[in-house]
C-alpha cells in the first residue's frame, strides 16, 4: 500500500489571535475593528433594502459574520 503523505506546513491561527492581529501601518487598529465595521455596515445595508428581510438580531449576525470571514480567509 502506497501513501502520499503531505506535511502540514502552515497551521491555522485561532480566531482570537486572528481578530487581534494588528493592521499594518495603522495605529491601534486590529482585524477585529475592520470586521466589526464590515458586519455593522452589512447589517445596516440589509435593513435598508425593501426586498431583503432581517431574520436575526445584530449580535447573532455579527457572530456569524465573523465566523464566515474567519473560515473563508483563514483556511
Order of alpha helices (4+ residues) and beta strands (2+ residues): alpha-alpha-alpha
